[in-house]
Amino acid sequence: MPLDVILERAVSASASVEFAPGFQKWKQAAAKPGADIGPVLAAFLETDSDYLKSCARMHGQTPVKALLKHTRELEGDQYSLEEVAKSPQLGSDSPEAEELRQYLLKLPEGAADRALSGNPDLPAGAEGAGQTRCG
């Protein structure tokens, strides 16, 4: 989803998002076609907005390092862990992506298993690779 749409929906859900530190920078990044939005998505993970966090967890341009750090803070949050497990970033070849995959696989059974098994972005041979998305 484009950054401008994410911001518009976040403000519609909660007007307080407009007062978040960095909001004006986020709007500027959204207005620049082709801008690197990774830092903005990483910042979303640090906000109080559940909507912005959710979008960042599942966006293909969220930096894996930020996603890994955020995921470690989600212990016991089943829904959020499932969102992370659906991230296209899990298919990346980076060491951080491998660390994130391993972290999710080590969680108690059920924490992210269903979402991992349905993530088509995982590399061949990894948990869930080649299976269809969960409904």
A tleap script that builds the chain and sets N, CA, C and O, in Angstrom:
source leaprc.protein.ff14SB
mol = sequence {
  NMET PRO LEU ASP VAL ILE LEU GLU ARG ALA
  VAL SER ALA SER ALA SER VAL GLU PHE ALA
  PRO GLY PHE GLN LYS TRP LYS GLN ALA ALA
  ALA LYS PRO GLY ALA ASP ILE GLY PRO VAL
  LEU ALA ALA PHE LEU GLU THR ASP SER ASP
  TYR LEU LYS SER CYS ALA ARG MET HIE GLY
  GLN THR PRO VAL LYS ALA LEU LEU LYS HIE
  THR ARG GLU LEU GLU GLY ASP GLN TYR SER
  LEU GLU GLU VAL ALA LYS SER PRO GLN LEU
  GLY SER ASP SER PRO GLU ALA GLU GLU LEU
  ARG GLN TYR LEU LEU LYS LEU PRO GLU GLY
  ALA ALA ASP ARG ALA LEU SER GLY ASN PRO
  ASP LEU PRO ALA GLY ALA GLU GLY ALA GLY
  GLN THR ARG CYS CGLY
}
set mol.1.N position { 0.847 -1.161 0.000 }
set mol.1.CA position { 0.000 0.000 0.000 }
set mol.1.C position { 0.904 1.240 0.000 }
set mol.1.O position { 1.892 1.280 0.734 }
set mol.2.N position { 0.583 2.227 -0.799 }
set mol.2.CA position { 1.396 3.449 -0.839 }
set mol.2.C position { 1.379 4.196 0.500 }
set mol.2.O position { 0.392 4.175 1.235 }
set mol.3.N position { 2.483 4.844 0.783 }
set mol.3.CA position { 2.652 5.543 2.053 }
set mol.3.C position { 1.595 6.621 2.278 }
set mol.3.O position { 1.111 6.780 3.398 }
set mol.4.N position { 1.233 7.353 1.246 }
set mol.4.CA position { 0.229 8.402 1.425 }
set mol.4.C position { -1.122 7.833 1.835 }
set mol.4.O position { -1.839 8.442 2.630 }
set mol.5.N position { -1.469 6.675 1.301 }
set mol.5.CA position { -2.734 6.020 1.660 }
set mol.5.C position { -2.681 5.532 3.108 }
set mol.5.O position { -3.650 5.665 3.855 }
set mol.6.N position { -1.544 4.968 3.488 }
set mol.6.CA position { -1.389 4.506 4.871 }
set mol.6.C position { -1.578 5.671 5.835 }
set mol.6.O position { -2.301 5.557 6.825 }
set mol.7.N position { -0.927 6.787 5.543 }
set mol.7.CA position { -1.040 7.952 6.430 }
set mol.7.C position { -2.460 8.496 6.480 }
set mol.7.O position { -2.959 8.840 7.551 }
set mol.8.N position { -3.101 8.573 5.337 }
set mol.8.CA position { -4.484 9.065 5.288 }
set mol.8.C position { -5.409 8.189 6.135 }
set mol.8.O position { -6.230 8.700 6.898 }
set mol.9.N position { -5.277 6.899 6.002 }
set mol.9.CA position { -6.122 5.977 6.775 }
set mol.9.C position { -5.791 6.028 8.262 }
set mol.9.O position { -6.683 5.927 9.104 }
set mol.10.N position { -4.519 6.184 8.580 }
set mol.10.CA position { -4.121 6.261 9.992 }
set mol.10.C position { -4.715 7.497 10.649 }
set mol.10.O position { -5.186 7.431 11.784 }
set mol.11.N position { -4.696 8.617 9.948 }
set mol.11.CA position { -5.270 9.852 10.485 }
set mol.11.C position { -6.781 9.718 10.614 }
set mol.11.O position { -7.366 10.215 11.576 }
set mol.12.N position { -7.417 9.053 9.655 }
set mol.12.CA position { -8.863 8.828 9.734 }
set mol.12.C position { -9.225 7.981 10.946 }
set mol.12.O position { -10.255 8.197 11.585 }
set mol.13.N position { -8.363 7.014 11.252 }
set mol.13.CA position { -8.616 6.131 12.394 }
set mol.13.C position { -8.350 6.840 13.722 }
set mol.13.O position { -9.032 6.596 14.718 }
set mol.14.N position { -7.347 7.722 13.720 }
set mol.14.CA position { -6.991 8.424 14.946 }
set mol.14.C position { -6.286 9.732 14.586 }
set mol.14.O position { -5.152 9.725 14.105 }
set mol.15.N position { -6.957 10.832 14.819 }
set mol.15.CA position { -6.409 12.145 14.479 }
set mol.15.C position { -5.098 12.428 15.211 }
set mol.15.O position { -4.305 13.254 14.758 }
set mol.16.N position { -4.867 11.764 16.316 }
set mol.16.CA position { -3.641 12.009 17.082 }
set mol.16.C position { -2.384 11.612 16.312 }
set mol.16.O position { -1.287 12.044 16.665 }
set mol.17.N position { -2.524 10.801 15.272 }
set mol.17.CA position { -1.385 10.394 14.458 }
set mol.17.C position { -0.699 11.626 13.861 }
set mol.17.O position { 0.521 11.641 13.691 }
set mol.18.N position { -1.484 12.654 13.545 }
set mol.18.CA position { -0.917 13.875 12.962 }
set mol.18.C position { 0.053 14.580 13.911 }
set mol.18.O position { 0.875 15.387 13.476 }
set mol.19.N position { -0.041 14.278 15.192 }
set mol.19.CA position { 0.811 14.918 16.181 }
set mol.19.C position { 2.009 14.050 16.573 }
set mol.19.O position { 2.791 14.414 17.452 }
set mol.20.N position { 2.139 12.915 15.919 }
set mol.20.CA position { 3.264 12.021 16.206 }
set mol.20.C position { 4.565 12.679 15.754 }
set mol.20.O position { 4.598 13.340 14.715 }
set mol.21.N position { 5.635 12.502 16.526 }
set mol.21.CA position { 6.926 13.054 16.095 }
set mol.21.C position { 7.292 12.488 14.721 }
set mol.21.O position { 7.251 11.275 14.516 }
set mol.22.N position { 7.641 13.346 13.803 }
set mol.22.CA position { 8.035 12.886 12.473 }
set mol.22.C position { 6.928 12.862 11.448 }
set mol.22.O position { 7.181 12.554 10.283 }
set mol.23.N position { 5.699 13.179 11.845 }
set mol.23.CA position { 4.579 13.067 10.911 }
set mol.23.C position { 4.804 13.897 9.651 }
set mol.23.O position { 4.519 13.428 8.549 }
set mol.24.N position { 5.304 15.107 9.791 }
set mol.24.CA position { 5.524 15.958 8.614 }
set mol.24.C position { 6.573 15.348 7.679 }
set mol.24.O position { 6.439 15.438 6.458 }
set mol.25.N position { 7.603 14.736 8.240 }
set mol.25.CA position { 8.618 14.054 7.420 }
set mol.25.C position { 7.983 12.886 6.676 }
set mol.25.O position { 8.303 12.634 5.514 }
set mol.26.N position { 7.089 12.179 7.346 }
set mol.26.CA position { 6.417 11.040 6.715 }
set mol.26.C position { 5.600 11.522 5.525 }
set mol.26.O position { 5.617 10.907 4.459 }
set mol.27.N position { 4.883 12.631 5.714 }
set mol.27.CA position { 4.079 13.187 4.623 }
set mol.27.C position { 4.968 13.605 3.451 }
set mol.27.O position { 4.614 13.391 2.291 }
set mol.28.N position { 6.113 14.196 3.757 }
set mol.28.CA position { 7.031 14.606 2.697 }
set mol.28.C position { 7.549 13.391 1.927 }
set mol.28.O position { 7.640 13.423 0.700 }
set mol.29.N position { 7.884 12.330 2.642 }
set mol.29.CA position { 8.358 11.105 1.984 }
set mol.29.C position { 7.256 10.502 1.117 }
set mol.29.O position { 7.527 9.965 0.042 }
set mol.30.N position { 6.028 10.592 1.584 }
set mol.30.CA position { 4.897 10.046 0.835 }
set mol.30.C position { 4.667 10.830 -0.453 }
set mol.30.O position { 4.180 10.281 -1.441 }
set mol.31.N position { 5.013 12.093 -0.439 }
set mol.31.CA position { 4.788 12.955 -1.607 }
set mol.31.C position { 5.880 12.817 -2.665 }
set mol.31.O position { 5.714 13.295 -3.788 }
set mol.32.N position { 6.985 12.174 -2.324 }
set mol.32.CA position { 8.100 12.027 -3.264 }
set mol.32.C position { 8.057 10.649 -3.922 }
set mol.32.O position { 8.355 9.645 -3.276 }
set mol.33.N position { 7.691 10.597 -5.197 }
set mol.33.CA position { 7.688 9.298 -5.885 }
set mol.33.C position { 9.094 8.680 -5.885 }
set mol.33.O position { 10.078 9.361 -6.175 }
set mol.34.N position { 9.172 7.438 -5.570 }
set mol.34.CA position { 10.443 6.726 -5.578 }
set mol.34.C position { 11.311 6.958 -4.354 }
set mol.34.O position { 12.446 6.485 -4.297 }
set mol.35.N position { 10.784 7.687 -3.370 }
set mol.35.CA position { 11.557 7.950 -2.148 }
set mol.35.C position { 11.751 6.659 -1.366 }
set mol.35.O position { 10.922 5.752 -1.426 }
set mol.36.N position { 12.849 6.589 -0.637 }
set mol.36.CA position { 13.107 5.446 0.248 }
set mol.36.C position { 12.194 5.584 1.455 }
set mol.36.O position { 12.403 6.450 2.304 }
set mol.37.N position { 11.189 4.735 1.529 }
set mol.37.CA position { 10.227 4.831 2.632 }
set mol.37.C position { 10.561 3.880 3.775 }
set mol.37.O position { 9.840 3.834 4.771 }
set mol.38.N position { 11.631 3.133 3.642 }
set mol.38.CA position { 12.039 2.202 4.700 }
set mol.38.C position { 12.173 2.857 6.061 }
set mol.38.O position { 11.638 2.333 7.038 }
set mol.39.N position { 12.879 4.005 6.166 }
set mol.39.CA position { 12.996 4.650 7.470 }
set mol.39.C position { 11.646 5.098 8.048 }
set mol.39.O position { 11.451 5.084 9.264 }
set mol.40.N position { 10.734 5.487 7.184 }
set mol.40.CA position { 9.402 5.891 7.645 }
set mol.40.C position { 8.664 4.676 8.199 }
set mol.40.O position { 8.051 4.749 9.264 }
set mol.41.N position { 8.722 3.568 7.479 }
set mol.41.CA position { 8.059 2.351 7.948 }
set mol.41.C position { 8.680 1.862 9.253 }
set mol.41.O position { 7.968 1.376 10.132 }
set mol.42.N position { 9.983 1.984 9.386 }
set mol.42.CA position { 10.647 1.611 10.645 }
set mol.42.C position { 10.135 2.506 11.776 }
set mol.42.O position { 9.908 2.031 12.889 }
set mol.43.N position { 9.956 3.790 11.494 }
set mol.43.CA position { 9.434 4.716 12.509 }
set mol.43.C position { 8.010 4.358 12.912 }
set mol.43.O position { 7.628 4.546 14.067 }
set mol.44.N position { 7.226 3.845 11.976 }
set mol.44.CA position { 5.848 3.434 12.292 }
set mol.44.C position { 5.833 2.385 13.401 }
set mol.44.O position { 4.922 2.360 14.228 }
set mol.45.N position { 6.846 1.521 13.412 }
set mol.45.CA position { 6.909 0.462 14.423 }
set mol.45.C position { 7.120 1.018 15.824 }
set mol.45.O position { 6.897 0.316 16.810 }
set mol.46.N position { 7.545 2.264 15.920 }
set mol.46.CA position { 7.813 2.904 17.216 }
set mol.46.C position { 6.662 3.797 17.683 }
set mol.46.O position { 6.742 4.391 18.758 }
set mol.47.N position { 5.604 3.896 16.897 }
set mol.47.CA position { 4.493 4.787 17.248 }
set mol.47.C position { 3.506 4.087 18.186 }
set mol.47.O position { 3.642 2.902 18.491 }
set mol.48.N position { 2.516 4.853 18.631 }
set mol.48.CA position { 1.427 4.296 19.442 }
set mol.48.C position { 0.284 3.802 18.570 }
set mol.48.O position { -0.664 3.205 19.080 }
set mol.49.N position { 0.356 4.034 17.283 }
set mol.49.CA position { -0.725 3.675 16.364 }
set mol.49.C position { -0.664 2.196 15.981 }
set mol.49.O position { 0.284 1.749 15.334 }
set mol.50.N position { -1.673 1.458 16.383 }
set mol.50.CA position { -1.737 0.042 16.011 }
set mol.50.C position { -1.840 -0.114 14.498 }
set mol.50.O position { -1.291 -1.052 13.920 }
set mol.51.N position { -2.551 0.820 13.864 }
set mol.51.CA position { -2.705 0.750 12.414 }
set mol.51.C position { -1.350 0.917 11.708 }
set mol.51.O position { -1.014 0.139 10.815 }
set mol.52.N position { -0.580 1.931 12.112 }
set mol.52.CA position { 0.726 2.149 11.486 }
set mol.52.C position { 1.665 0.976 11.735 }
set mol.52.O position { 2.406 0.566 10.841 }
set mol.53.N position { 1.633 0.438 12.951 }
set mol.53.CA position { 2.472 -0.726 13.251 }
set mol.53.C position { 2.088 -1.908 12.367 }
set mol.53.O position { 2.953 -2.590 11.819 }
set mol.54.N position { 0.794 -2.142 12.233 }
set mol.54.CA position { 0.311 -3.251 11.426 }
set mol.54.C position { 0.760 -3.109 9.972 }
set mol.54.O position { 1.236 -4.067 9.364 }
set mol.55.N position { 0.605 -1.913 9.428 }
set mol.55.CA position { 1.025 -1.678 8.043 }
set mol.55.C position { 2.521 -1.920 7.879 }
set mol.55.O position { 2.951 -2.538 6.905 }
set mol.56.N position { 3.305 -1.439 8.822 }
set mol.56.CA position { 4.759 -1.608 8.738 }
set mol.56.C position { 5.159 -3.073 8.852 }
set mol.56.O position { 6.082 -3.522 8.172 }
set mol.57.N position { 4.467 -3.821 9.711 }
set mol.57.CA position { 4.809 -5.242 9.885 }
set mol.57.C position { 4.637 -6.028 8.593 }
set mol.57.O position { 5.369 -6.989 8.356 }
set mol.58.N position { 3.690 -5.638 7.761 }
set mol.58.CA position { 3.392 -6.424 6.567 }
set mol.58.C position { 3.856 -5.765 5.267 }
set mol.58.O position { 3.604 -6.301 4.188 }
set mol.59.N position { 4.522 -4.626 5.348 }
set mol.59.CA position { 4.954 -3.911 4.144 }
set mol.59.C position { 6.271 -4.483 3.629 }
set mol.59.O position { 7.154 -4.826 4.414 }
set mol.60.N position { 6.395 -4.581 2.356 }
set mol.60.CA position { 7.583 -5.150 1.728 }
set mol.60.C position { 8.824 -4.282 1.778 }
set mol.60.O position { 9.906 -4.737 1.409 }
set mol.61.N position { 8.690 -3.020 2.235 }
set mol.61.CA position { 9.858 -2.147 2.287 }
set mol.61.C position { 10.285 -1.798 3.710 }
set mol.61.O position { 11.164 -0.958 3.905 }
set mol.62.N position { 9.674 -2.433 4.695 }
set mol.62.CA position { 10.095 -2.205 6.073 }
set mol.62.C position { 11.467 -2.850 6.274 }
set mol.62.O position { 11.643 -4.029 5.966 }
set mol.63.N position { 12.429 -2.101 6.778 }
set mol.63.CA position { 13.757 -2.692 6.987 }
set mol.63.C position { 13.697 -3.910 7.913 }
set mol.63.O position { 13.069 -3.870 8.972 }
set mol.64.N position { 14.351 -4.976 7.500 }
set mol.64.CA position { 14.308 -6.222 8.261 }
set mol.64.C position { 14.872 -6.021 9.667 }
set mol.64.O position { 14.361 -6.597 10.628 }
set mol.65.N position { 15.903 -5.222 9.788 }
set mol.65.CA position { 16.515 -4.979 11.097 }
set mol.65.C position { 15.490 -4.365 12.065 }
set mol.65.O position { 15.420 -4.763 13.228 }
set mol.66.N position { 14.703 -3.406 11.589 }
set mol.66.CA position { 13.672 -2.778 12.423 }
set mol.66.C position { 12.564 -3.774 12.748 }
set mol.66.O position { 12.038 -3.790 13.861 }
set mol.67.N position { 12.217 -4.601 11.769 }
set mol.67.CA position { 11.179 -5.607 11.976 }
set mol.67.C position { 11.621 -6.640 13.007 }
set mol.67.O position { 10.820 -7.065 13.839 }
set mol.68.N position { 12.875 -7.042 12.961 }
set mol.68.CA position { 13.420 -7.997 13.923 }
set mol.68.C position { 13.372 -7.419 15.335 }
set mol.68.O position { 12.929 -8.083 16.273 }
set mol.69.N position { 13.830 -6.181 15.477 }
set mol.69.CA position { 13.812 -5.526 16.791 }
set mol.69.C position { 12.377 -5.435 17.324 }
set mol.69.O position { 12.119 -5.731 18.490 }
set mol.70.N position { 11.470 -5.032 16.476 }
set mol.70.CA position { 10.062 -4.909 16.871 }
set mol.70.C position { 9.471 -6.266 17.258 }
set mol.70.O position { 8.734 -6.371 18.239 }
set mol.71.N position { 9.793 -7.285 16.494 }
set mol.71.CA position { 9.238 -8.621 16.735 }
set mol.71.C position { 9.643 -9.147 18.110 }
set mol.71.O position { 8.859 -9.822 18.777 }
set mol.72.N position { 10.839 -8.843 18.521 }
set mol.72.CA position { 11.302 -9.297 19.840 }
set mol.72.C position { 10.498 -8.674 20.980 }
set mol.72.O position { 10.507 -9.189 22.098 }
set mol.73.N position { 9.811 -7.582 20.706 }
set mol.73.CA position { 8.998 -6.910 21.727 }
set mol.73.C position { 7.549 -7.386 21.721 }
set mol.73.O position { 6.735 -6.893 22.501 }
set mol.74.N position { 7.222 -8.332 20.857 }
set mol.74.CA position { 5.830 -8.756 20.675 }
set mol.74.C position { 5.455 -10.027 21.422 }
set mol.74.O position { 4.387 -10.586 21.175 }
set mol.75.N position { 6.286 -10.487 22.306 }
set mol.75.CA position { 6.025 -11.757 22.982 }
set mol.75.C position { 4.593 -11.806 23.517 }
set mol.75.O position { 4.157 -10.925 24.257 }
set mol.76.N position { 3.883 -12.846 23.129 }
set mol.76.CA position { 2.516 -13.042 23.594 }
set mol.76.C position { 1.461 -12.341 22.749 }
set mol.76.O position { 0.270 -12.545 22.980 }
set mol.77.N position { 1.854 -11.528 21.786 }
set mol.77.CA position { 0.901 -10.828 20.930 }
set mol.77.C position { 0.707 -11.641 19.655 }
set mol.77.O position { 1.336 -11.369 18.633 }
set mol.78.N position { -0.156 -12.625 19.724 }
set mol.78.CA position { -0.386 -13.582 18.642 }
set mol.78.C position { -0.697 -12.904 17.304 }
set mol.78.O position { -0.106 -13.250 16.281 }
set mol.79.N position { -1.600 -11.964 17.312 }
set mol.79.CA position { -2.022 -11.312 16.075 }
set mol.79.C position { -0.853 -10.585 15.408 }
set mol.79.O position { -0.644 -10.718 14.202 }
set mol.80.N position { -0.101 -9.827 16.180 }
set mol.80.CA position { 1.028 -9.072 15.631 }
set mol.80.C position { 2.125 -10.002 15.125 }
set mol.80.O position { 2.741 -9.729 14.095 }
set mol.81.N position { 2.372 -11.089 15.836 }
set mol.81.CA position { 3.371 -12.061 15.391 }
set mol.81.C position { 2.949 -12.699 14.061 }
set mol.81.O position { 3.787 -12.959 13.197 }
set mol.82.N position { 1.661 -12.945 13.908 }
set mol.82.CA position { 1.177 -13.497 12.644 }
set mol.82.C position { 1.371 -12.506 11.508 }
set mol.82.O position { 1.677 -12.899 10.383 }
set mol.83.N position { 1.194 -11.213 11.800 }
set mol.83.CA position { 1.439 -10.203 10.766 }
set mol.83.C position { 2.902 -10.210 10.344 }
set mol.83.O position { 3.206 -10.138 9.154 }
set mol.84.N position { 3.798 -10.296 11.300 }
set mol.84.CA position { 5.232 -10.342 10.976 }
set mol.84.C position { 5.522 -11.579 10.126 }
set mol.84.O position { 6.290 -11.508 9.168 }
set mol.85.N position { 4.920 -12.691 10.469 }
set mol.85.CA position { 5.162 -13.942 9.759 }
set mol.85.C position { 4.665 -13.889 8.313 }
set mol.85.O position { 5.072 -14.710 7.491 }
set mol.86.N position { 3.800 -12.943 7.998 }
set mol.86.CA position { 3.300 -12.772 6.633 }
set mol.86.C position { 4.153 -11.787 5.840 }
set mol.86.O position { 3.909 -11.590 4.649 }
set mol.87.N position { 5.128 -11.178 6.458 }
set mol.87.CA position { 5.932 -10.140 5.813 }
set mol.87.C position { 6.700 -10.671 4.617 }
set mol.87.O position { 7.325 -11.728 4.696 }
set mol.88.N position { 6.655 -9.940 3.507 }
set mol.88.CA position { 7.474 -10.327 2.356 }
set mol.88.C position { 8.969 -10.253 2.670 }
set mol.88.O position { 9.778 -10.870 1.977 }
set mol.89.N position { 9.332 -9.513 3.695 }
set mol.89.CA position { 10.735 -9.368 4.054 }
set mol.89.C position { 11.350 -10.682 4.539 }
set mol.89.O position { 12.573 -10.819 4.550 }
set mol.90.N position { 10.538 -11.632 4.933 }
set mol.90.CA position { 11.070 -12.928 5.362 }
set mol.90.C position { 11.745 -13.674 4.216 }
set mol.90.O position { 12.532 -14.592 4.444 }
set mol.91.N position { 11.436 -13.278 2.994 }
set mol.91.CA position { 12.044 -13.913 1.835 }
set mol.91.C position { 13.389 -13.337 1.440 }
set mol.91.O position { 14.019 -13.813 0.496 }
set mol.92.N position { 13.827 -12.328 2.146 }
set mol.92.CA position { 15.106 -11.676 1.862 }
set mol.92.C position { 16.270 -12.621 2.173 }
set mol.92.O position { 16.148 -13.532 2.992 }
set mol.93.N position { 17.395 -12.382 1.504 }
set mol.93.CA position { 18.598 -13.195 1.729 }
set mol.93.C position { 19.482 -12.667 2.847 }
set mol.93.O position { 20.546 -13.230 3.104 }
set mol.94.N position { 19.074 -11.617 3.505 }
set mol.94.CA position { 19.928 -10.983 4.512 }
set mol.94.C position { 20.054 -11.836 5.776 }
set mol.94.O position { 19.176 -12.644 6.079 }
set mol.95.N position { 21.151 -11.647 6.507 }
set mol.95.CA position { 21.308 -12.359 7.781 }
set mol.95.C position { 20.189 -11.994 8.771 }
set mol.95.O position { 19.767 -12.827 9.574 }
set mol.96.N position { 19.718 -10.745 8.705 }
set mol.96.CA position { 18.632 -10.327 9.597 }
set mol.96.C position { 17.336 -11.080 9.292 }
set mol.96.O position { 16.595 -11.451 10.202 }
set mol.97.N position { 17.073 -11.302 8.000 }
set mol.97.CA position { 15.875 -12.048 7.618 }
set mol.97.C position { 15.961 -13.484 8.111 }
set mol.97.O position { 14.975 -14.044 8.591 }
set mol.98.N position { 17.140 -14.077 7.990 }
set mol.98.CA position { 17.332 -15.443 8.497 }
set mol.98.C position { 17.138 -15.476 10.010 }
set mol.98.O position { 16.509 -16.390 10.543 }
set mol.99.N position { 17.681 -14.478 10.694 }
set mol.99.CA position { 17.516 -14.400 12.145 }
set mol.99.C position { 16.038 -14.234 12.521 }
set mol.99.O position { 15.571 -14.829 13.492 }
set mol.100.N position { 15.318 -13.434 11.756 }
set mol.100.CA position { 13.888 -13.243 12.006 }
set mol.100.C position { 13.118 -14.531 11.768 }
set mol.100.O position { 12.254 -14.892 12.567 }
set mol.101.N position { 13.423 -15.230 10.676 }
set mol.101.CA position { 12.765 -16.521 10.409 }
set mol.101.C position { 13.008 -17.490 11.557 }
set mol.101.O position { 12.079 -18.141 12.037 }
set mol.102.N position { 14.262 -17.584 11.996 }
set mol.102.CA position { 14.605 -18.500 13.082 }
set mol.102.C position { 13.915 -18.101 14.380 }
set mol.102.O position { 13.456 -18.963 15.131 }
set mol.103.N position { 13.841 -16.815 14.646 }
set mol.103.CA position { 13.160 -16.330 15.856 }
set mol.103.C position { 11.693 -16.745 15.831 }
set mol.103.O position { 11.167 -17.228 16.834 }
set mol.104.N position { 11.035 -16.561 14.699 }
set mol.104.CA position { 9.615 -16.915 14.594 }
set mol.104.C position { 9.414 -18.422 14.730 }
set mol.104.O position { 8.434 -18.869 15.326 }
set mol.105.N position { 10.336 -19.202 14.179 }
set mol.105.CA position { 10.207 -20.660 14.264 }
set mol.105.C position { 10.416 -21.179 15.683 }
set mol.105.O position { 9.913 -22.247 16.032 }
set mol.106.N position { 11.152 -20.435 16.500 }
set mol.106.CA position { 11.430 -20.867 17.871 }
set mol.106.C position { 10.334 -20.463 18.865 }
set mol.106.O position { 10.370 -20.868 20.027 }
set mol.107.N position { 9.376 -19.679 18.414 }
set mol.107.CA position { 8.293 -19.267 19.304 }
set mol.107.C position { 7.444 -20.479 19.673 }
set mol.107.O position { 7.448 -21.476 18.951 }
set mol.108.N position { 6.718 -20.408 20.785 }
set mol.108.CA position { 5.836 -21.524 21.138 }
set mol.108.C position { 4.900 -21.863 19.980 }
set mol.108.O position { 4.488 -20.990 19.216 }
set mol.109.N position { 4.579 -23.133 19.870 }
set mol.109.CA position { 3.737 -23.595 18.772 }
set mol.109.C position { 2.465 -22.766 18.669 }
set mol.109.O position { 1.802 -22.479 19.666 }
set mol.110.N position { 2.145 -22.394 17.447 }
set mol.110.CA position { 0.929 -21.641 17.191 }
set mol.110.C position { 1.143 -20.136 17.149 }
set mol.110.O position { 0.298 -19.421 16.610 }
set mol.111.N position { 2.241 -19.631 17.698 }
set mol.111.CA position { 2.451 -18.183 17.768 }
set mol.111.C position { 2.487 -17.560 16.376 }
set mol.111.O position { 1.929 -16.481 16.176 }
set mol.112.N position { 3.116 -18.196 15.436 }
set mol.112.CA position { 3.163 -17.655 14.084 }
set mol.112.C position { 3.165 -18.767 13.035 }
set mol.112.O position { 3.374 -18.503 11.851 }
set mol.113.N position { 2.936 -19.995 13.461 }
set mol.113.CA position { 3.047 -21.148 12.573 }
set mol.113.C position { 2.143 -21.061 11.351 }
set mol.113.O position { 2.589 -21.293 10.228 }
set mol.114.N position { 0.884 -20.732 11.565 }
set mol.114.CA position { -0.065 -20.708 10.456 }
set mol.114.C position { 0.348 -19.674 9.414 }
set mol.114.O position { 0.307 -19.943 8.213 }
set mol.115.N position { 0.744 -18.497 9.875 }
set mol.115.CA position { 1.147 -17.449 8.941 }
set mol.115.C position { 2.433 -17.814 8.223 }
set mol.115.O position { 2.565 -17.549 7.028 }
set mol.116.N position { 3.385 -18.416 8.925 }
set mol.116.CA position { 4.627 -18.840 8.277 }
set mol.116.C position { 4.348 -19.887 7.209 }
set mol.116.O position { 4.935 -19.849 6.127 }
set mol.117.N position { 3.473 -20.801 7.505 }
set mol.117.CA position { 3.199 -21.865 6.543 }
set mol.117.C position { 2.502 -21.324 5.307 }
set mol.117.O position { 2.499 -21.981 4.266 }
set mol.118.N position { 1.916 -20.150 5.401 }
set mol.118.CA position { 1.229 -19.570 4.254 }
set mol.118.C position { 1.992 -18.455 3.573 }
set mol.118.O position { 1.456 -17.811 2.671 }
set mol.119.N position { 3.237 -18.206 3.980 }
set mol.119.CA position { 3.992 -17.099 3.403 }
set mol.119.C position { 4.737 -17.567 2.155 }
set mol.119.O position { 5.717 -18.304 2.256 }
set mol.120.N position { 4.271 -17.136 0.970 }
set mol.120.CA position { 4.922 -17.574 -0.266 }
set mol.120.C position { 6.259 -16.899 -0.521 }
set mol.120.O position { 6.967 -17.274 -1.455 }
set mol.121.N position { 6.622 -15.904 0.296 }
set mol.121.CA position { 7.877 -15.189 0.093 }
set mol.121.C position { 9.076 -15.870 0.736 }
set mol.121.O position { 10.215 -15.462 0.507 }
set mol.122.N position { 8.836 -16.901 1.537 }
set mol.122.CA position { 9.951 -17.594 2.171 }
set mol.122.C position { 10.790 -18.305 1.122 }
set mol.122.O position { 10.249 -18.820 0.143 }
set mol.123.N position { 12.102 -18.341 1.313 }
set mol.123.CA position { 12.967 -19.007 0.339 }
set mol.123.C position { 12.700 -20.509 0.286 }
set mol.123.O position { 12.198 -21.091 1.248 }
set mol.124.N position { 13.038 -21.131 -0.840 }
set mol.124.CA position { 12.847 -22.565 -1.005 }
set mol.124.C position { 13.561 -23.291 0.121 }
set mol.124.O position { 14.688 -22.952 0.481 }
set mol.125.N position { 12.892 -24.295 0.671 }
set mol.125.CA position { 13.470 -25.085 1.743 }
set mol.125.C position { 13.163 -24.542 3.128 }
set mol.125.O position { 13.360 -25.238 4.124 }
set mol.126.N position { 12.685 -23.313 3.203 }
set mol.126.CA position { 12.332 -22.744 4.500 }
set mol.126.C position { 10.910 -23.153 4.861 }
set mol.126.O position { 10.134 -23.568 4.000 }
set mol.127.N position { 10.586 -23.035 6.113 }
set mol.127.CA position { 9.256 -23.360 6.606 }
set mol.127.C position { 8.205 -22.607 5.806 }
set mol.127.O position { 8.242 -21.378 5.738 }
set mol.128.N position { 7.272 -23.328 5.199 }
set mol.128.CA position { 6.146 -22.706 4.515 }
set mol.128.C position { 6.390 -22.375 3.062 }
set mol.128.O position { 5.459 -21.940 2.385 }
set mol.129.N position { 7.596 -22.558 2.542 }
set mol.129.CA position { 7.893 -22.180 1.166 }
set mol.129.C position { 7.038 -22.975 0.192 }
set mol.129.O position { 6.874 -24.188 0.328 }
set mol.130.N position { 6.504 -22.277 -0.780 }
set mol.130.CA position { 5.757 -22.929 -1.839 }
set mol.130.C position { 4.325 -23.270 -1.511 }
set mol.130.O position { 3.621 -23.819 -2.358 }
set mol.131.N position { 3.873 -22.969 -0.323 }
set mol.131.CA position { 2.498 -23.257 0.022 }
set mol.131.C position { 1.636 -22.046 -0.270 }
set mol.131.O position { 2.149 -20.940 -0.441 }
set mol.132.N position { 0.343 -22.246 -0.327 }
set mol.132.CA position { -0.554 -21.122 -0.614 }
set mol.132.C position { -0.805 -20.311 0.641 }
set mol.132.O position { -0.569 -20.769 1.759 }
set mol.133.N position { -1.292 -19.092 0.431 }
set mol.133.CA position { -1.600 -18.212 1.563 }
set mol.133.C position { -2.771 -18.779 2.364 }
set mol.133.O position { -3.676 -19.410 1.818 }
set mol.134.N position { -2.727 -18.538 3.651 }
set mol.134.CA position { -3.827 -18.959 4.516 }
set mol.134.C position { -5.004 -18.036 4.285 }
set mol.134.O position { -4.815 -16.866 3.953 }
set mol.135.N position { -6.212 -18.540 4.454 }
set mol.135.CA position { -7.398 -17.727 4.246 }
set mol.135.C position { -7.846 -17.062 5.407 }
set mol.135.O position { -8.843 -16.341 5.361 }
savepdb mol mol.pdb
quit
